Amino acid sequence: MSLVLAIPTYNCARYLPATLESVNAQGEHARWWLQDGGSTDGTVEIARKYARATDTVVSETDRGQADAINRAMHQMEGEVIGFLNGDDCLLPGASRKILDYFADHPETDLMYGRIEWIDELGQVTGTHQGQISSLEEVLDLYSVWWEDRQWVQPEVFYRRALWERVGGFDIHYHLAFDYDFWVRCFLAGAKVAYLPESLAQFRRHADQKSVAADRAAIELRSILQKYLEARPTVRPLALRRLQAQLAYDKYRTAPSPPPFARALVQNPAWLLHPQVRARVAISFRKLLTVRGAGSARNDSLPKGN
């Protein structure tokens, strides 16, 4: 059994040496296929310098990161695969742990572990552990994804058979194509497992694509909308709650939304959303405070005969 990683790059020269060194240090347990989009900063030259006989470097025009990963995964071999950004790293011994887990658990299609956050200098700034085990949880942007239980890409690995069954990454998404893929994995019946080990490092810096939080949120919501409209097999209450939360999100982010009270009357299901209930409670408290102040002023006025 072997682990092969796709590494999509575009002008990643600054951090790429650390990335490739971290994979090469795994020895024979890990190989890589670097798919470059036509870098002009020396990325390809660095990759060729670090490439071993079992590694591959390709540089050609592509349609973005998802397309680059698909191109690599269509051609590279490996029973267990994943992708590593050109500024992230595998931790020492990670590939052996990953392969051992898949060998010991033949029923597992996808496995995730933990990651370390690192800064521009490679210093560890924190750790993260995802917590997703079902279709309902992966769809839940509100209680899972945006409550720090999300998966971070470098911690996730899967069998090639699953990737082929699911159909690769959707190149129409620029920032959340991995989320769309993971939803499709659960829809395809993937058996998911958690390995309680730190496996990779995710580098946070000002130049990375994933800092575009607002644009990523728009993509995430559009993906959720797509799958909710297909009425996935989840608990009816969970489905209604997600539909209500998404509808309220659209109202909240609209350029010129109607007054909240009027919109709530037209969309009572919004009350399934904790933020909506909190907003209603605040409004009621303000109203009671105003009325209480008015009553106090009336009580202080002289009484007529």
N, C-alpha and C positions, 0 to 999 in steps of 0.2 A: 504494500500500500504506500502511496506517495502523496505528498501535499504540494500543490502547485498554485502559486499566487499570481494573479494578474495585477500589474502595477500600471495604472493609467497615468500619463504625465503630460504636462505642458509647461515648459519653463520652470522646472523644479530643481535647478542646479544647486541652489543653496542648501537644501535639506536632503537631497537624494543620496549622497554618500552614506549618511547614517542609516537611511532606509535599507539600502542594498547590503550594507555591512551586517545589519541585524538579521537579514535572511540568510546571507552566506554563512553566518556564524552557526546556523542550525545544522550545517554539514549536509550529509546526503539525505536528510529527512525533508528538506524543502528546496524547491526550485522556483524560479520566477520567469515570467514573460512580461517584459516591459513594452507597453503599447504607447508610443509617443505621438502627439498630434502635430508635430512639425515645430518643435522648440527651436529657439534661436539663441539660447543662453548657455549652450554647452551641455545640456541635459543628456543628449544622445551620446556624446563623447564620454561623459562620466559613466553612463550605463555600460558602454562597450568596455571600458576599463575594468569594471567590476564583474562583468559577465564571465561565468564559468562555462565549461563545455556543455553543461546541461541547461543553461539559461538562454533566453532569446531576447533580442532587441529589435523592435520594428518601429520605424518612424514614417508616418503617412498621414495625409489629411483625413480627419474624421468629423463626425457630427456632434462631438461633445464627449463628456466622460462616459456616459452610459454606452454609447456606441463603441468607444475605445475598449471598454471592458468586454462587451459582447464579441468584438473582433478577436480579442485575446483568448477568451474562453472557448470560442468555436474551434480554435486551432490547437491550443495547448492541451496536453494530456493531464493525467492525475485523477486518482479516484476521489480524493478530497480536495476541494478548491475554495477559493475566496479571493477577495481583492484587498490590496493594501495601497493607500494613497501614497504619493511620492514624497510625503513629508512625515509619514507615520513609521512605526517600527514594531517588529516582533520582539518579544522579550526572550531572554535566553532559555532554551529548552522548551519553548512553546510548541514547536512543531511535533516534538516527540510526544508531548502530553495530548495534543490534538489527535494524532494518529493512533495512539494507544486507546484513547476513548472510543473512537469509531471502531477499532478492531474488537474491543471488548463489548460494544453495544451495537450489534449489527442491525438492530431495529431502528436506530437513530438516523434520521435524514439530515438534521440540522442541529448544530451544537453552538452554544455561545458561552463565553466566560466573562472575565472582568477586564477592564482596561485601566491604564494610568493616564492621567492628563499630564502633558509636558508642555513647557513653554518654548520660546524660540531658541533657547540655549540648551534644551534637552533636560532641564531640571523638572523633577516631578512636582506637580502642584496639587495633586489630588487623585482620587480613584473613583471609579464608577462601576456599578453592577446593574445590568439590565434585569428585568423581571417580567417576562412575557412567556406564557405557556399555552395560549389558546387564541382562536380567531377573535373571540370577543375582546380579549385584552389587546391584541395588536390593533384592532380597530379603534380602541378607546383613546383618542388623542388627549382627552381631558383628564381622566383619572390615572392614566398610565404614561402616555407619551410626554405630556407636559407637566407631569409630576415626578420627573426624574427616574422613571422606570423604563425608559426607552432603551433600545439597542443602539450601540455605537458601532459603526461598520467594522472596524478592525477586530472586534471581539467575536464575530460571527463567521462560521465555516460550515460547509455543507458538502454532501456527496454530489459528484458530477451528475449522477442519475437524477437527482432532484432538480438541478438546474435545467437539465434537458427536458424534464417533465413539465416544469413550470414555464419554460420558454424564454429565459434570459430577461434582460432589463429593458424597460420601455424607454426608448430614446426621446420620447416627447417630453419627458420630465428632466429638468436640469439639476434640481437640488434634492428631490425626494424620490428618485427612482428606486433606491434601495428599499424604502418603506413600501412602495407599490409591490416590489418583488416579494417582500416578506409576507404581505397580505395574501398574495397569490400562493405562496408556499403553504400557508394554513388552509386556504381554500382547496388546495390539491391534496390535503390530508397528511401533510408532513408531520413526522414524529420529531418533536423538539425536545432537547435536553440541555441542562445547565451544568457546566463544569466549574466548580468553585476555585478557579485559578486565574491569576492575572496573566493574560496572554499577549497583550499588545499595548502600545503607547500611542495615544492620539495627540498630535501636536496642535496647540492653539496659538494662532498668530494672526496679525492684522491682514495678511495677504490671502488667507484661505477663503475658498468659495463658500464654505458653510457658515461664515459669519453673517451672511445675508438672511437674517432671521425672519424678517417680514415676508420676503419673497418665498422662503421655504415654507412658512406657515400657509401661504396662499396655495402652494402646491399640495401640501398635506391635506388641507380642507377639500381641495378638488378631488383628490384621490379618495378620501373618505366618502364624499358625496357620490362618486361613481359606484362604490361598492354598497353603500346603503340603498341606492336606487335598485340594485339587483336583489335586495332583501336577503342578505346572507343568513345562514342557519345559526342564529344566536337567540338568546332568550328574548321574547317579545318586549318585555319591559326594558331590557338593555337597548334594543333596537329603537324603541320610542324615545328613550333618553338621549341617545346619540343624535337622532334626528332633530330633537328639540334643541340640543346644545349647538348643533351645526346651524340651524335656522337662526338662533339668537346671535351666533357669531356673525352671520351675514348681515343681520340688522345692525349690530354694534359697529361693524366696519364699513357700513354703507356711507357714501358721501353726504347724503341728506336724508337721514332716517326720519320717519314720522315720530310724533311724541310717544314716549315709552308707554304711557298708560293706554293709549289707543291701540298700539301694536300688541300689547299684552292681551287685551280683550279679544283681539282677532287671532291670537296664538296662545291659548291657555296652556298648551303643552310645554311652553317655555318654563313653566313652574317646576318641571323636572330638573332644570338646570340649577345647581347650587348658587351660581352667581346671580341668577334672576331672583331667586328666593331672598338672597341677601339684599339685593337692590330694593325689593318690595318692602322688606322689613325696615330698611333705613328710611324709606319714604313714609311709612306709617309712623315711625318714631318722630320724624320731623313734623308730620301733620299733628300728632298728639301734642307735641311740644308747643306748636303755634296755637292750637286750640286751648291748651292749658294756660298759656300766657294771656290769651284773650279773656278767658273766664276770670282770671285773677284781676285784670283791669276792670272788668264789669263789677266785680264784687267790691271794688274800692270806691265806686261811685256812690254819691248820696242817694238814698232811697226816697222815692216820692211818697206822699201821704196816700 
